[in-house]
């Protein structure tokens, strides 16, 4: 399953998403969701059975691109985001 989060990492939506994650799921942080790069201690980064990505263009526009790179947080471009949507039959947007 692909989860798309556009809210900050400590929002109600983010907490609900974290509770809904299952092994093998993927998460794409978009818009304000990329603020998770400011919080390397965020619980989402600690879930080893889930792949979490930041949308690169949103990370750049919100000034977190460098922080994400320092903490080795995976960034994906729009084409990678599209590929994830094609690979997952179920998609949930958390907003």
N, C-alpha and C positions, 0 to 999 in steps of 0.2 A: 504494500500500500504506500502511496505517496501522500505525505502531509505537506501542506503549504501554509506557512505562518507569516502573516503580515503585521503582527502586533509585537510590541517589545517583549523580551524574554521573561519578564516577571508579571505579565498581564494575566488576567483570568483565562484568556484564550490559550496562552502558552501553557499554563498549568493544566488545563483540560487536555491539550494535545499530548503533553508528557504522560498523562495518565492513560491515554488511549494507544500509546505506541506498543508495537509488537516486534518481536525479533524479525529482522530482515526488512523492516520498513525503511523508507527514505524520507528525509525532511528537507525542504528547501525554504530557507529563510529569505523573505523578500521584504521590500519597503522597510518599515520600522523593525521588522524581525531581525534584520542584520545587526541591530544594536547588541545582540548576544555576543558579538566580538569584544565588546567592552567588559564582558563578564566571563572570563575563562573558567570560573568556578560554577557557572550555570549548570544545573542538573542535566540539561540536554547533552552537553559535551561529555558527560560521564556515562552515558548509555552506550556501551560498547557494541551492542547488537543492532544498532541503528546507524545509518549513514546520514550525516547532516552536512548540508551545503549552504553557502551564502551566495546569493545572486550577485555576481561581480559588479554589474552596473549600479545596483543599489548600494553596495558596500562602498564603491567609489564616490557616489553622489552624497553619501552620508558621512564620509570621512573616516570610515573604519577599515578600509582596504589594507593599509599598512599594519594596523593592529592585527588583523586577521592573518596576514602573512607572517608576522612575528610569532604568533601562536600556532602556526601551521594549520589554520582552519581552512577546510577546502572551499575554494571559490569555483563557481561554474558560470559560464557565459550563457546567454539566452539559448543557444543551440543545444547545450547540455541539459538545460531545463526542459526544453522541448523533448529531447530524447528520454528523459525520465518520465514525462507524461505519457509517452508512447509505450514505455516498458511496463507501466503499472495500470492494471485494469481499474483499480479503485483509487480515487483521488479525493482527499478531504481538504477543504480550505478552512483554515481557522482564522476568523476575523471578529 
